[in-house]
Every structure is written in C-alpha cells, then in structure tokens.
Amino acid sequence: MSDSSGRRFVHDELMSSDVNAQGSPSSFPLTRPRPGPRPKTQRILPHLQLDQWPPPAIIEKLVHRSLSLPLVGQRQSRMASPDTRALWLPDEAAFGPSEAFIDDHEFCHLHALPAGSVHLTLPAALMRQSVELGWAESHPIVLSGLPFKQIVMVYAPRTDDELDVVMMLVNASRSFALGCGSNNGT
C-alpha cells in the first residue's frame, strides 16, 4: 500500500476511526501538574534526564504500550544513542505536518534505562501545556533556529499514574504524526 491510492485508503480509514476523534489537542486534556520538582537535565546535546529515574518495570510497560499503538513500528533512532527506540509510522500513515516528525517518520523516541525519558513532537498548544504543568521541557534544539520547533523531552514516568500521562502524550504525538485533526495547535 505504498502508492497514492493505498495512502488515501489508510488515511480515509484513520479519519473515520476513533483515532481521529482523539487526534486534536483538546481531546488530550492535560490538567494536573506532575508531582514534585522537575528532574535535572542536560540542556545541551545529547539532551538527557539526569535524575528521578524510573523503575525498570515502568519502562517495560512504557515500551510495551507504545509499541502496541496501531500503526507504530520500532527501529533504532538516527537522532539519539544506539540503545534508543524510535517510534515511527509507515509511509501510508504519516500524514502529519513536517513538525510532527523528528526524523523521516519518527515522531518519538524512548531512551533506555537508566534515564527512561521520551523525546517527542506535540501540537503547539499541548506542547506548551505539558511544559507549563511540569511534564516536559523544550528540547535545546528548539532554540537553535533549526526547523525543530515542537520537540520536547517528556520526563520519565516513575509510577503507573505518571505512565498513564506519558502514554497520553505519546499517543498525542502519534495522532499529530498521523495528521489527525490537521491542527498544529497554534
């Protein structure tokens, strides 16, 4: 299904499914702040979380739940260390705007333990909200003048409750990359 009619079929199926109903930033409400202070991070490249590391079982759940999302594949990220898992979409599903992707059709990558943090793209309104509520911080590359304006580091989840919020953000990034809602949140 790599031809344009195949892409259109997958796009039409996505737009008529529950994925579209959940694709806009308003359908991913982020209302509560992350408990406690922000973790320390390295604000240069590589952009890393330096403390408040997650339990291994939580990261196993994060990886499993992320890879269980429809249409999501895994590969090594070209934009992070070799032990980082990139989440990406196939050609026939990647209908989001260019700012919905980190590299090619990669919309998110999961850092290995001990850090367990997540870099992903979000629509602008949800990106601002996630930063304001303490769940994320802008990636240093956002300040570089390069076209990467909607990438954040989401702090590693430490509990199952935090994992639910992080998964909501991963799914919002996926929906942004799918082109659901066709809204960058600005």
VOBAPA-507352 format. One record per atom (N, C-alpha, C): x, y, z. Coordinates in steps of 0.001 Angstrom, whole numbers, padded with zeros to 6 digits, always signed. Layout:
<atoms>
XYZ ...
</atoms>
This chain:
<atoms>
+000811-001195+000000 +000000+000000+000000 +000850+001251+000000 +001861+001286-000799 +002713+002463-000811 +002335+003450-001911 +001426+003066-002821 +001030+004017-003853 +000036+005029-003277 -000261+006054-004051 -001108+007129-003518 -002516+006637-003202 -003064+005685-003954 -004403+005188-003635 -004372+004401-002331 -003290+003679-002084 -003140+002963-000812 -003015+003929+000346 -002240+005006+000142 -002102+006028+001189 -003471+006651+001471 -004222+006930+000426 -005537+007550+000601 -006455+006605+001372 -006417+005298+001070 -007265+004334+001764 -006941+004319+003258 -005669+004235+003607 -005281+004219+005014 -005681+005525+005680 -005448+006648+004999 -005816+007953+005552 -007330+008019+005796 -008136+007571+004817 -009587+007607+004976 -010037+006717+006127 -009417+005555+006267 -009746+004675+007382 -009423+005335+008719 -008271+005986+008811 -007892+006663+010047 -008847+007798+010367 -009218+008555+009370 -010069+009712+009600 -011485+009308+010000 -011894+008077+009674 -013227+007631+010045 -013217+006794+011318 -012066+006621+011928 -011948+005770+013114 -011906+006594+014384 -011820+005903+015512 -011705+006565+016812 -010416+007353+016932 -009397+007009+016133 -008133+007733+016205 -008371+009207+015920 -009182+009505+014909 -009439+010904+014580 -010155+011615+015712 -011078+010946+016349 -011812+011565+017443 -010886+011951+018581 -009736+011297+018674 -008790+011588+019746 -007579+012363+019251 -007589+012821+018002 -006399+013405+017420 -006133+014857+017720 -007129+015595+018115 -006898+017018+018347 -006365+017243+019751 -005600+018316+019950 -005050+018597+021268 -006115+018692+022348 -007309+019197+022023 -008345+019327+023034 -008845+017975+023515 -008636+016927+022743 -009082+015609+023179 -008009+014890+023996 -006885+015526+024239 -005841+015009+025104 -005680+015983+026273 -006689+016040+027159 -006608+017046+028217 -005498+016712+029213 -004688+017682+029469 -003615+017560+030451 -003937+018604+031512 -004471+018150+032634 -004997+019096+033607 -004230+019139+034920 -003484+018092+035226 -002816+018096+036526 -001314+018227+036371 -000695+018933+037298 +000766+019063+037235 +001457+017757+037626 +002649+017595+037135 +003487+016459+037518 +003904+016662+038971 +003796+015621+039792 +004164+015763+041206 +005663+016011+041391 +005987+016881+042327 +007379+017123+042695 +008109+018054+041760 +009375+018279+042074 +010190+019162+041228 +010538+018486+039903 +010925+019301+038950 +011390+018760+037667 +012710+018025+037885 +012968+016992+037098 +014285+016356+037192 +015367+017275+036626 +016596+017010+037026 +017725+017718+036424 +017938+017138+035029 +018299+018029+034111 +018557+017582+032742 +019813+018242+032211 +020346+017636+031200 +021491+018192+030481 +020920+019028+029348 +021093+020326+029392 +020462+021237+028431 +021313+021472+027184 +022222+020555+026921 +022990+020551+025673 +022781+019191+025033 +023271+019028+023837 +023157+017724+023177 +024264+016798+023639 +023983+015572+023964 +022656+014967+023969 +021827+015454+025154 +020561+015656+024898 +019608+016155+025888 +019151+014972+026739 +019616+014917+027977 +019382+013756+028828 +018760+014137+030156 +017966+013232+030705 +017458+013351+032064 +018510+012759+032998 +018863+013496+034055 +019997+013113+034906 +019610+012539+036263 +018367+012678+036677 +017938+012091+037959 +016444+011776+037877 +015863+011366+039003 +014463+010928+039074 +014192+009812+038067 +015095+008872+038018 +014987+007779+037059 +013861+006820+037428 +013273+006206+036446 +012112+005337+036660 +012504+003910+037047 +011567+003199+037670 +011789+001765+037895 +011780+001024+036555 +012612+000000+036400 +012637-000753+035134 +011267-001283+034709 +010445-001715+035646 +009130-002266+035289 +008247-001218+034619 +008360+000027+035029 +007565+001105+034415 +008010+001327+032970 +009314+001294+032736 +009809+001494+031365 +009436+000313+030483 +009437-000894+031034 +008969-002052+030255 +007523-001846+029816 +006695-001338+030720 +005293-001056+030377 +005200+000053+029332 +006023+001090+029476 +006033+002191+028508 +006361+001671+027109 +007388+000852+027007 +007785+000300+025709 +006674-000578+025153 +006136-001463+025973 +005088-002375+025507 +003854-001608+025033 +003394-000657+025836 +002198+000107+025481 +002444+000968+024241 +003631+001549+024119 +003954+002377+022946 +003955+001547+021669 +004549+000373+021743 +004640-000483+020555 +003322-001182+020239 +002362-001099+021157 +001034-001675+020919 +000087-000687+020241 +000499+000555+020090 -000345+001542+019418 -000469+001182+017938 -001668+001280+017370 -001853+000931+015960 -000917+001714+015041 -000366+001004+014070 +000486+001523+013002 +001892+001923+013449 +002215+001770+014726 +003524+002189+015241 +004534+001069+015055 +005666+001410+014442 +006789+000499+014305 +007949+000974+015162 +008947+000125+015276 +010131+000437+016071 +011380+000251+015219 +012352+001111+015458 +013664+000964+014846 +014657+001758+015692 +015917+001668+015345 +016929+002461+016041 +016798+003905+015572 +016852+004827+016518 +016772+006241+016168 +018082+006692+015542 +017971+007511+014508 +019175+008117+013932 +019523+009413+014655 +018668+009839+015585 +018834+011125+016258 +019205+010968+017737 +019507+009746+018167 +019823+009513+019578 +020772+008316+019675 +021151+007984+020891 +022096+006894+021107 +021546+005574+020549 +022426+004619+020235 +022001+003370+019602 +021005+002536+020415 +020944+002732+021734 +020013+001950+022546 +018642+002627+022697 +018414+003664+021915 +017150+004398+021946 +016195+003804+020919 +014944+003616+021318 +013926+003054+020421 +013152+004187+019757 +013212+004246+018451 +012421+005229+017708 +011054+004637+017419 +010010+005428+017608 +008668+005056+017200 +008393+005795+015898 +007915+005078+014903 +007722+005676+013595 +006460+005123+012950 +006023+005805+011914 +004843+005404+011157 +005248+005011+009742 +004530+004061+009148 +004807+003724+007742 +004360+004861+006823 +004910+004874+005614 +004592+005923+004632 +003091+006134+004471 +002347+005039+004407 +000917+005160+004114 +000100+005712+005279 +000746+005998+006405 +000019+006542+007561 +000563+007887+008033 +001707+008314+007544 +002372+009527+008037 +001851+010759+007304 +000695+011257+007727 +000048+012397+007085 +000196+013695+007867 +000917+013667+008968 +001071+014863+009779 +001954+015896+009114 +001937+017121+009659 +002806+018171+009128 +004269+017852+009421 +005176+018505+008745 +006609+018205+008917 +007053+018359+010367 +006471+019303+011113 +006886+019482+012501 +006404+018359+013427 +005627+017416+012900 +005189+016262+013687 +006237+015154+013709 +007364+015362+013018 +008371+014307+012911 +009743+014800+013361 +010469+013907+014007 +011831+014193+014449 +012807+013919+013310 +012609+012802+012623 +013482+012381+011532 +012684+011410+010671 +012591+011678+009393 +011814+010833+008495 +010410+010694+009099 +009936+009506+009401 +008611+009321+010002 +008697+008960+011482 +009827+009265+012106 +009967+009091+013558 +009300+010278+014252 +008353+009979+015137 +007660+011036+015873 +008032+011044+017355 +008733+010010+017799 +009011+009857+019219 +010182+008895+019376 +011009+009093+020404 +011946+008040+020774 +012025+007902+022278 +012199+006640+022681 +012208+006246+024084 +013648+005962+024492 +014132+006701+025466 +015504+006486+025932 +015568+005286+026861 +016647+004549+026743 +016852+003356+027562 +017111+003744+029011 +017009+002743+029872 +017374+002945+031273 +018849+003288+031346 +019281+004059+032298 +018513+004411+033486 +017594+005610+033304 +017771+006418+032264 +017017+007673+032148 +015527+007437+031900 +015192+006719+030825 +013801+006413+030536 +012962+007574+030046 +013574+008691+029719 +012810+009840+029235 +012398+009620+027785 +011537+010505+027299 +010949+010371+025972 +011092+011702+025241 +011611+011670+024026 +011573+012853+023161 +010459+012624+022151 +009618+013638+021971 +008521+013510+021021 +008079+014876+020529 +007264+014858+019506 +006685+016080+018963 +005237+016187+019438 +004784+017414+019609 +003397+017654+020014 +002854+018883+019287 +001546+018928+019094 +000956+020175+018614 +001319+021293+019597 +001461+022504+019086 +001993+023611+019883 +001240+023840+021195 -000083+023809+021177 -000849+024076+022402 -000588+023011+023459 -000551+021755+023063 -000295+020676+024015 +001161+020696+024470 +002053+021087+023577 +003461+021220+023956 +003602+022258+025074 +003009+023419+024886 +003073+024470+025918 +002462+023986+027232 +001328+023327+027149 +000638+022837+028343 +001483+021802+029083 +002122+020895+028353 +002937+019860+029001 +004145+020474+029705 +004706+021528+029129 +005829+022224+029760 +005346+023002+030989 +004260+023732+030843 +003736+024536+031954 +003360+023681+033163 +002851+022479+032941 +002430+021604+034032 +003546+020702+034545 +004761+020876+034028 +005916+020166+034565 +006140+018762+034064 +005450+018350+033003 +005628+017005+032452 +006756+016947+031429 +007168+018099+030922 +008127+018126+029817 +008909+019432+029837 +009945+019468+029009 +010680+020711+028753 +011021+020737+027273 +011140+021940+026740 +011510+022076+025333 +012896+021493+025102 +013067+020906+023951 +014375+020370+023558 +015298+021553+023259 +016586+021466+023612 +017506+022575+023318 +017572+022942+021832 +017294+022003+020964 +017363+022285+019528 +016284+023286+019099 +015221+023414+019907 +014164+024373+019601 +014727+025795+019543 +015732+026074+020368 +016326+027411+020415 +017394+027631+019346 +017707+026608+018577 +018817+026677+017626 +018504+027430+016341 +017240+027668+016078 +016866+028288+014815 +016595+027269+013721 +016852+025990+013999 +016534+024927+013041 +015025+024718+013025 +014506+024003+012035 +013054+023878+011923 +012400+022935+012939 +013090+022537+013984 +012533+021651+015004 +011953+022506+016126 +010698+022879+016020 +010110+023801+016990 +009166+023121+017966 +008807+021882+017719 +007776+021244+018531 +008253+019942+019159 +009525+019899+019533 +010085+018717+020181 +010287+019011+021660 +009828+018080+022483 +010013+018191+023930 +010623+016909+024472 +011219+017039+025654 +011579+015866+026438 +010473+015702+027477 +009809+014569+027445 +008840+014213+028473 +009624+013426+029520 +009497+013866+030766 +010251+013221+031839 +009781+011783+032036 +010705+010931+032424 +010417+009514+032624 +009327+009315+033671 +008388+008442+033401 +007354+008149+034398 +007932+007320+035549 +007552+007689+036774 +008056+006981+037956 +007015+006061+038573 +005756+006268+038198 +004649+005483+038756 +003692+005108+037629 +002761+004218+037939 +001748+003862+036940 +000874+005059+036575 +000567+005923+037535 -000224+007118+037232 +000533+008034+036271 +001814+008237+036521 +002617+009057+035613 +002740+008387+034250 +002823+007067+034232 +002890+006339+032964 +001650+006616+032124 +000485+006687+032748 -000738+006979+032001 -000657+008346+031319 -000115+009334+032019 +000019+010668+031431 +001042+010645+030291 +002178+009996+030510 +003204+009915+029464 +002650+009193+028237 +001877+008134+028453 +001284+007428+027312 +000266+008299+026580 -000457+009141+027303 -001368+010075+026652 -000570+011000+025731 +000610+011456+026197 +001443+012337+025373 +002041+011583+024180 +002464+010338+024386 +002971+009528+023261 +001865+009354+022219 +000653+009063+022681 -000453+008871+021745 -000829+010186+021054 -000741+011298+021765 -000994+012596+021135 +000048+012879+020050 +001306+012514+020316 +002359+012677+019314 +002070+011808+018098 +001646+010590+018344 +001285+009673+017259 +000144+010258+016428 -000879+010776+017093 -002011+011371+016371 -001582+012583+015552 -000682+013387+016106 -000117+014542+015388 +000583+014056+014125 +001375+012985+014245 +002103+012435+013099 +001166+011794+012077 +000059+011241+012544 -000928+010670+011635 -001684+011745+010860 -001643+012973+011350 -002379+014051+010719 -003813+014153+011213 -004119+013485+012305 -005476+013529+012854 -005780+014917+013372 -006895+015435+012950 -007296+016764+013383 -006727+017865+012509 -005633+017586+011765 -004990+018560+010891 -004789+019899+011571 -004342+019860+012816 -004204+021079+013596 -002898+021017+014351 -002066+022010+014187 -000809+022008+014922 -000945+022678+016271 -002159+023067+016633 -002402+023580+017964 -001997+025013+018174 -001653+025732+017141 -001237+027129+017335 -002437+028031+017432 
</atoms>
